[in-house]
Amino acid sequence: MAHLLSEDDFRVALQDAMSGREAKDASFSQAWAQGKLQRKHFARWAENHYHYVGPFADYLAYIYANTPDSAASAKDFLLQNMWEEEIGDIRHTELLIRFAEACGTTRQAVEDPRNITAVTRGLQSWCYAVAFREHFTVATAALVVGLESQVPSIYRKQLPPLLDPDVYGFTEDEAEFFDLHITSDEIHGERGFQIVVQYADTPDLQQRCIEITRDGADMRFAYTKALYDTYVAPDLGDWQAAPEGELLGVA
């Protein structure tokens, strides 16, 4: 029979659930960080990423609606997260579109749901389903711990080459989306961990949170890998098979 983990052990279990599944290690992320991508690849990433993160406030709104008033700190966190996505300073999707346009695509193409992979569509649908159906603690584990908390570790590897004039050569204004999320999602991820640890107060809830955190990490890894397989592999080949020296440089 499962037993209730201590808060420290539970948090470690949540972190372990993502270990070896982080999107920063997926082929698209590796090629990005190593300066192997072209602007057309970033454009396809932006078109897909918009349809994953664009509805993030919607996902959080479903979780908020399922959160009891007794969990006031969780409701406050969700509301603040939604506010930052949609109202605070500048809407995050506008920053994403700014980057996309710098890559050579258009707002119309980014907003068109026909320009995404089936895996991206599946990730978006999974986020909606989890947010709508699951216990608020489980949904928070999935979307904030399993998905959102990964962002700083991903973007810390990806932002420097974006701004390097000898690699990708974007301006700070064009790459503001990434700089903003390194800070904001580090805060969101930590608060997400705290909420899950606080409100997963039964062995069953704890185990469900661990399982769905693992699922979330798997979903984000699969989404990121699919971007490489669909858009980059025709130019660079199989990332695992091709020696680094044989990969194409930036065009």
N, C-alpha and C positions, 0 to 999 in steps of 0.2 A: 504494500500500500504506500502511495506517495505521501511524503510528509512535507510540512510547511518549511521552506528554506528560510534561513536568516536573510535579512536585507542584503548583507554583503555577499553571501553565497548566491542569492538570486540574481544580483546585478552581474556577477561574474558569469553565471550561466547564460544570461542574455548576451553578454559580449562574446562568449564562446560560441553561441549559436550562429554568429556572423563570421567567425574565424574561417578563413579559407574560401569565403564566398564573396568577399568585398569586390564591388564594381571597379575599384581602382586597379585591380589586377586583371580585369578583362582585356581582351586584345585591343579593343578600340581605345581604351584608356592608356594602355601601354604605348601604342603607336602615337597617340596624342602627346604624351609626356616626353617621348623621345624625338619629337620633331619630325615625324614621318608623314603627317597628314597634309592635305591640300585644302584650300579654302572651300572647294566644292564639298569636301567631306564634312567640314564644319557646318556648312549650309544644311546638309541632310540631317546632321545631328540636331540642329536647331529646329528644323521642321518636325522632327519626331519628339524632341524634348518638350516642345510647347504643348503637345497633346497629353503628355504625362504630368507635367507640373502646372500647366495652365489651370486645370480644375482642382488644384490642391486645396484651395479654400472651400470648394464644394465638398470634398472628402471630409475636411475638418468640420464642416457644418453638420453633416450627418452624424459624426461622432458626438458633437456638441448636443444635438437633439436627443441623443440616447444617454447622455450623462445626467445622473440625478442631481438635484440641487444640493444634496448632502456632500457631493464631491466638488465643493466650490473651487478649490485650487485647480482642479482639472478643467473646469469650465472656464475659469479665468485665463488659463494658459491657451486653451483652444481658441478663445475669442481674440486674444492678443495675437496669436499666430495668424488667424484669418485677417485681422486688421493690417498686419504688416505686409501680407501678401497682396492685398487689394487697395489699401487706402494710404498707409504710411508712406510719406514722402513721394515715391513713385511706384506705380504698379510693377511688380516684378516681371510680368510677362512683357511689359514695354521695354525693359532692359534687354530681355532675351531677343525681342524682335530687332532692337538696335544692333545687337551683335550679328543676328542673321543677315540683316541688310548689308553689314560690312563684309559679309562672306559672299555676297553676290546674289542672294535670293531676295524675295519680296515678302511684304506683310501678307499679301494674298496667298502666296504659296505656303507660308508658315501656318496660316489659319485654316488651310484646306485639309480636312481629315483624310483625304484620299492620298496624301503624300507621306504616309507613315507605313511602317512595317506591321505585319500581323502580330508580331511579338509586342510592339508598342501598344497596339490596340488591346492586346490581352492584359498588359500591365495596367492600363487605364481602367479596364473593366474590373480587374481584381481589386484595385483600390476602391472603386465605387462599391463593390459587393461587400468587401470587408468593413468599410465604414458604415454601411447601411445595416448590416446584419449582425455584426459581432458585438459582444459586450464592450463598453467604451474603453476599458483597460486593455483588452485584447487588440482592439482596433488601433489604439495608441501605440502599442508595442509594434504592430505591423508597419504602420505608416511613418511614425516619428522615430522609433528606434531602428527598425529594420531597414527603412529607406532613407529618411531625412538625416539621421545622425551620421550617415556615411559621407555626406557632401563635403565637409571640410577636408577630409583626407583625400578625396578625389581632386578637388579644385586646387589644393595646395601644390599638387604635382603638375596641374594643367595650366595654372595661371602664369607662372614664370616664362615658359616658352611662348605663350601667347603674346606677352609684352616684349619679348626679346626681338630687337630689330633684325638679328641675324637668323632668327628661326621663323616665327610667324608674322611678327611686326604689327600687331594690333595696337591701337592707342588705349590708354587707360579708360577713356570715355567709352570706347567700343566694347571693352572687356569688363565694364562695371558690374555686370550681372554676376560674374564669378567672385570678384572681390567682396561684394555685398554678402554673398551666401557663405563665404568662409566664416565670417563673423556671426551672421544671424543664425545659421543652421548649427553652429557649435553651441549657441545658447539654446536653441530649440531642442537639439538632441539631448543635451544635459537635462533640461526640464522634462523631456519625454521619459528619460530613464527614471527620474525622480517620481513622476506620476505613476508609472507602471509599478515601481517598487512599492509605493505607498498603497495603491488600491488593489493590487493583486494579492488579496489577503486570505486565499484558500489554496491548498495544494493543487486543485484542479485548475484554478485561474493561473497560477504560476506556470504550470506545465503548458497550458494553452498559449500563454504569452511567449514562452521559450520556443515552442514549435512554430508559431506564426512569425516570430522575429527571424527564424531560420528561413521560412518561406519568403519573407520580404527580401532578405538578402539574395536568395536564389532568383527571385523575380528581377531584381535590379541587375544582377550579373547577366542573366539571360538576355535582358533588354539591351544591355551595353554590348554584349558579344554579337547580337544580331545586327547591330549597326555596322560593325566591322565586316561581318560575313556578307551583308547586303551591299554596302556601298564602297568599302575599302578593299576587300579581297580581290575584286577585278583588277585593281591597280597594283596592289602590293603582294598579292598571293596569300597563301596560308601563313599566318603569323608564326605559328608554332614550327612550321616546316622550313620556312625561308631563313637562312642565316642573316643576321642583322646587317651585315655589310652589303647584302644583295638587295635590301629594301630600297625603294625609291626615295629620294629626298623630296623636299617641298617644291612644288612647281609655282 
